[in-house]
């Protein structure tokens, strides 16, 4: 389900178009990094991005809640990324071989 984004308060911040940002990127980076400014970049008059210092970005990251730990099958996503394909193939082969050898348990159907 998509949620509608809340409008971002950009009053009092320097605003530039994407074309201006492209043409003056070095100057904008200097203003953000050393002049402690924030710059709103707009496309067709609507804000699409904000330039801010690394320190401010880190503060924002620190203020965010910790990511939830994945559970169940989602916890396995990516867990095999460091294992070579040959090893995975051997593990799968071993599992199938063990299944072939397993006679199961006796079941009385009477």
PyMOL commands that set and color helices and strands:
alter all, ss='L'
color gray80, all
select helices_A, chain A and resi 18-23+25-34+54-63+72-76+85-101
alter helices_A, ss='H'
color red, helices_A
select strands_A, chain A and resi 14-17+39-43+46-51
alter strands_A, ss='S'
color yellow, strands_A
deselect
rebuild
show_as cartoon
